[in-house]
Amino acid sequence: MSVQIQRRLFTVQEYHLMGDAGIFSNNERVELIEGEIIEMAAIGKRHAARVDRLARLFSRIPESLVIFRVQNPICLDDKSEPQPDIALVQPRADFYEESLPNSEDILLLVEVSDSTIDYDRDVKVPNYARSGIQEVWLWDLEVNCLEVYRDPTANGYSSMQQFAGGEMVSPLAFPDFEVSINLILS
């Protein structure tokens, strides 16, 4: 007789209660994705340098137009609280102290990926689409290209473009802010 294995999925509220109860250590890097607690990969030197490069680039957008978040949580729904590498969100007076940014607040998400490219592309990006995030950039460090996802649907993004050296791209929310792919891929 075969037994059906059941997974126990958690809500954002339960996830926070576990954190408050000390179930996760201070150094433990975890995020909640579709009800599952996922251990995040360690941040290597290459990954950290690329996130810092993007942080410097996006910091040029006037602070009156955006709040720039680095590796901080966002809330997609009651089952997902990921921590993208970069999130550009709508300005808010409390800087999201009262509640985390949700899909309506998010202008652009960026994931920098090396060892986690398949997970980011196949799990996180579709989750962002189902949540209605308008634009996601996935920087694939292995092949050194930028994938830009737009037009979210319940089944994923209907538009994906790849950018390589020598090209320019602008976030949908800031069409006049042109980004040289050479600056972020080098």
C-alpha angles and dihedrals in degrees: 000000000000120000120214110234112224122204119213109228122198134216124228088253092054090045090055092047089054090051091048090050091055097247089137118055119234091253096046113112110208136148134189114242120177091335096311124111105230124195108227121225118256114265110248127202094260093049093046092049092051092049089050090050090053091045091056091047096049092043086075090073108097112261090228087068103043148014110225116212127189119202093335125138126264126190117233098171139320091297104042133061107159127177107223118195092243132012125182107200139178113275114260128179094233094047087233095299092135095047136356121256113272131197093281091056097047119098098173137355124201126195119190109205137189115137092013100051096119093048093045093047098040102035113017100039094050089046089054090050093050088052092054099248102166098213138016128181117204114194108202105203093186095064094019099233136124119235114201116201121196140160102048122215133173088264098048135281117328092206127052124166128181120216127196136180117313095030132106130219134183128201113246090237092053108033093168092055102089117193122203109222087212089064094055101035098048 
